[in-house]
Amino acid sequence: MSLYKPETSRFWWFQIWLPGKKRVRRSTGTDDIDKATSIEHTFAMAYGRRTTPERLHAMIDAVCGSDKKGLPLGEVWSTYCQWLTMSGRAIAPETLRKRQNSLNRFTTWAKENWPAAPVVEAVDRQVASAFALMLATTGTKGKTRRNIFGDLGTVWQVLMRVRDDLKNPWPLVRPEANDSERGQPFTRDQEKAVLEEAAKGAADWHLASIIARHTGLRYSSVARLTWKEVDLETGVIRHTPPKTARHNIEVLLPLAQPLKEALAKAWADREKPETLMRRPGATSSMKPLDPAHVLPLHAACYPRPHLMGGPGPFADVLTAAKVGEGFTFHSWRHTFRTRLSEAGVSDDLAKRLGGWTEDATAARYDHAERVEELREAVEKAWAQPKAKAGGEPARQEDQAHAKVADGAAADNG
């Protein structure tokens, strides 16, 4: 091999003889002899297959420079949205909002703390690990961190389809913790306190709590429950939870007497002006209240009940009830599971009542005898515990918490 300058070019050229007496001639694209020598050497290594393509690209960029600027972090979201449009992929607005918030959170952090990563190509495992450490040390809960990294990983997965040589570092730093201590079950005394405080304020949180207390439905289901799903005549709710819709799981929930009475009253009041009245401070952008929903105000504000004119955060009810930390609206779901276990309801029935199964066929209870079996289980779970010989109510919460810890932790939502 050797360098030379043809009469018709101002750049250095090289020629390499390959096995089989094949000759390759290429321009180095430079009139600098030192750069040309390095380029010639790099091509010789490439043709001889003595190093990886990634290293060859890095060697050439180091010698000649690179005009590949990369995709700025500030342009990631628009690129992601363009791909969604191009692919025809439909994503729920709330899911998009959460993904954009996660991306904004990382972008803001990177700009202030990691200026060496202004483009997605520079976001490697080291950058992701530093961001993960920041979230962990500033008290961000494990489940929240899992959601953030899940969102970022999903966005990066799309970028990998439109950008060459891009890797996804986010699954590598996603924590295993799921914060099973959050949303822990209420004791019976705490239930009473929470319901009393909910009844003092807007009736929305009181009825929402009654529904969740007796069905175990998540807030996403409670807030958007419609009257079409409630059959007061036969005393059942037929509902497909949004979180398990992809598994085609429908839950059939018999109405315990307190819940049936509360729903009957709400049905009678469903079109009264006060029922469809927005709270003070409601914005013009709020969706109209629809009497087709059991809880019109919650449905209009879901998933952000704290919005102006909404029912307000459930945390305010918990604070007024003085139940302590570690409780959320989701505590009603774990309480439901705990009470079923306390009452001796089988795991099979409990899973079907709460939708804690991916067996879509087995999850359907369409026969009358099975409905009555479920109804008996629900009524038994919410009966007051029998008194001990000493006259004090039997308190089984501690044993029940240990018994259902695995089931509650596995629920994930």
N, C-alpha and C positions, 0 to 999 in steps of 0.2 A: 504494500500500500504506500501511497505517496501523495503529497499535496502539489498542486500546480495551478497556474492561472491561465485559462484559455485567452486567446487574443480578443475574443468577443465578450469577455466578462471581466468585471472589476473584482469579483469575489474569488476566494480560494475554492478549488474543487478537490475532491479526493477520488481515488479509485481503489477498489478492494477486489481481490481475486478470491472467489469462493470455491469450495470443493467442486470438482467437475470442470475446472477451468472457466467458470462463469465470472465475468467481470461486471462490477457495479460501479457506475459513475454518478456522483451527486455533488451539487453545489453546497457549500457550508453556509452560504448566505451572509458571509462576513469577509471584510478585507483585512481583519486583524489576524495575524499569523498565529498568535497564542490561542485565540478563541477557535480558529479553524483547526488547530492541532487537537484541542480538546474534543471538538465535535467529531473529527475523524476517528479519534479513539473510542468515543461513545458509540458511533455507528459500527465500528469493528466489533465491539462487545455485543451489540444487538444482533448483528448477523451471525456472530459466533454463538449466540444464545448462552452467554456466560453470566447473565444477570436478569433480574425480573423487570417487566415493563414499567412498574411503578418507579423503580430506582432509575431506570433510563430516562423517564420523563423528568424526574427530579434533577438528574444530572444536566439535561438539556436546558431546563428552566434556570438552573444555577449559572450556566455559562452564558445563555442568550437572553435571560430574562423571560418573563411571561406576561402576556397581556390578558390572561385569564383572571378577571377580578373576582369572580365568584358571585353568589347570590347574597346581597345584603340581607341581614336579619329583618330589616324594616320592610322588605319586599316578600317575605315568606308567606304572609297571610294572603296577599293578593294572588300569589302563584298557586297556593293551595286552592283558593276559591275558583281560579280559572280552570284548574284540573277537574274540580267537581262539576263545573258547568260543561266542560268538554266531554266528560265521561257519563253525564246524565245521572250522576249519583245524587240522591235526595237525602239530605241530612236534616234532622229536626232543628228548628231555630235555637232551642235551648242548648242542644248539644254543640252547635256551632259557637254559641256565646261562651260556653265553658272552655272550648278549645282555644278560642281567641284570647280569653283571659289568661289561660295558662301560658300561651305563647308570649303575650305582652309582659307577663311577670318575668319570664326568662329573659326576654329581650332587654327589659329595663335593667335587670341585674347585670347582664353581660356588658352592657354599655358602661355601667358605672364601675364594675369590678373586674372585667376581663376584656379590655379593649383590644387584646391581641386576637379576638375572635369576632370580627365584625361581619363575617360571612358564614354561611352554613357549612361551607367546606372546612372551616377552621374549628367547628364544634366537634370535638372528639371526646373520648372517654374521660380525659382529664378535666375538660370543661364541664361535662355533665356531672362528674363526681364532685367538683367544687360547688356547683349549684345545689346538688343533693345535700351536701354537708351544710350549706347555709340554711336550707329549709329545715333540716333536722335540728340544728342548734338554735334556731329561733322559735322553736316550739310548734312548728306545723305538724299536725297530727298525721299518723302513719297512713290512714285511709285517704286523707287529702293529698299527701305526697304521691301515693299510688295513682290517684286520679290525674294529678298534674303530669306525671311522667307518662301515663297512658295516653293523655291528650297529645303531648309532644311527640311521643313515639308514633302515633297515628299520622300526624302531620309530616314527620320525617319520612315515613313509609311512602307517602305520596310524592315527596320531593325526590326520592330515589328513583321514581319512574320518569322524572323529567330532567334529572341532573346526573351527569356521568360521575363515576368514582366517588359517590357519596355513601357514607355509612351511617347507620342509625345507632347512636350510643345510648339512647334512653332506656331500652329494656334492661341494660346492664346495671342500671342504678336504681331500678324500681324496688322499693322496700317490700319485705314480706309482711310487715305489721299491718293488721287490719283494725286496730283500735277496738277490740271486742268489748273493752270496758265502757265504751261510749254507748249511750242508749240502753243502759242496764235496766232490768225490770224494776217497777215500783213495788214497794211493800203495800199492803192494804191501807195502812194509815196514810201513806203518800198518795195513793190513788184518791182517797177521800179529800185530801187537802187540795190536790190539783183540780179535781172536778168542782170543788166549792169555789176556788178562785176563778176558774174558767166561767162559771155561771154568773159571777159578779160583773164581769165585763160583757163584751159582745157575745151573743149566744153562739156565734160561729165556732169559736174554739171549744165551747162546751159540747155542742152536737158532734163536732169533729172528733173530740176525745171519746165520747160515748160510742161512736161508730168503731174507732180503732180499738177501744178497750174490749169490745165484744166480738170483733171479727179478726183482729190481727192485721188488718190491711195497712199497707204503707201509706204515707201522706200523699204520694203521687196518685194513689187510687182513691183515697178518701176525698181529696180536694176536687177530683173530677168525676166522682160518682154521679150517675144520672138516675132519674126515677124509672127509666126503662129497665134498669138492672135490679130494681127493688120490687119484689112481689109481696105486698102487705097481706094479700088474701091467703097465700100459702105460707107466708112467713119465711121467705128466703131471699138471699141476694145471689145473683149469678153475675160473676165479674171475671174478666181476664186482666190480671195485673199487667201494667205496661212493662215492668221489668222482666216478666216471664212470658210475654206475648210471643217471643221468638221460639219458645218451646211449645206453643199452642196449649198452655196450661190455663184452664178455667177453674176457678174456685167456686164452690157452691156453699154458701154460708147460711145456716139456719139463724133466724133472728131470736136471740134471747129476749125474754119479756121486757126488760128495761129498754133495750134497743128498739124493739117493735113499737113500744109506746112513744118513744122519742121521735121515731120516724113518722108515726101516724100524726103526731102533732105538727111536725114540719111539713107533711103533705097537705094538711088542712090550711096551713099558713103560707103555702108556697107562692101565692100571687098577691099577698098583702103588700101594700106600698112599703111598709117598714122592712119587709123581707128583702125587697129589691132595691133598697136605698144604699147608696154609696156612703162610705164614711167621710167625715169632714176632711178636706184636703185632697180629695180625689182629683186626679189629673184628667184632662180631656182625652188623653190617649188610652185610658183604661178601657178594656173591653166591656161592652154592655153586660149587665147581669141577666142571666138566662134562667128562668124558672124551671127549665128542663133539668137543671143540676140540683142535687140535694143541698149543696152548699154554694149558692151562686157567687158569693163574694170570693170564696177561696178559688173557685174555678176561673174567675176573671183575672185573679192575680197570680195564679200558679205559674212558676214555682217560687215566686218571691212575695210572700204574704206581707212583708214589711213595707211594700210600696205604699206611697201616699194614697190614702183612701182604702187600703187593704185592711184585713183583720189584725194586722200587727204581728210581730214575732211571737212564737209560742214560748220563747225564752222568758218573756215578760211574765207569763202565767206561772212558769216554774219558779221564777225568782220570788213572786208574791206568795207562792205556796211553801217556800223555804225548804225545798227538797234536797238542796245541796248540789254539788257538781256531778258531772258525768251523766246527766239525763237530757234527753231530747224528746221530740214527739215520737221518734222511733221506739222509745221506751215502752209505748203501748203495745207494740208488736212483740217485744220480748216478754212483756208482762203476760200477754195472751198465751204465749208458748209455755211460760212458767206455770200459769194457772192450770192449763191442760195437764201438765205433768203432775202437778200437785193432786189433781183430782183422779189420777190413775188412768187417764185417757191413753190409749195405746199410741206408740210412735206412728203407726200407719195412719190412724185417724188424724192425729195432730198434723202430720205432714200434708195431708189432703186439705185440711181446713186452712192451713197457712200457705199452701202452695210451695212447700219446701221439698219439691220433688221435680225431676225433669221427665218423669214417666207420664206423658201427656194422656195416654189412654187410661191408665189407672187413676189419674187425677180427676176423671169425670165421674160424678155420682148422679146418675139420672134416674135411678130406681127409687121408688117411694120408701122402701124399707131402709135403704142406705141413708136417705135424707133424715129419717127419724132417728137413726143411729147417731148421725152427726148432731142432730138437735139435742139428743140426750147428753152427748158429750159436752156441748156448749153450756147447757143448763147446769150440769154437774160442776163444770169448771168455775162458774160464777156464783155458785151457792156459797153462803158464808160457812167458814170452817166450824166444825162441831166444837163444843166446849170441852175442856179437859175436866178431870175430876175436881180440880181445885177451883173451877169456875172461870178460868181465863181461856180466851180463844186459843185454839191450837195454832201455833205459828210455825209454818213449814217452809217459809221463804228460803232460809239458809240452805236446807237440804235440797230444795228444788233448784236453787241457783246452781249448785254443784252438779245436779243431775242433768240439767239442760245446757250447761256451759258450752259443750261441743256443738249442740244444735244451734244455739244462738250465734256463736262465732262463725259457724259455717253459712249462716244466712247471708252475710255480706251486704245487707242492704235493707 
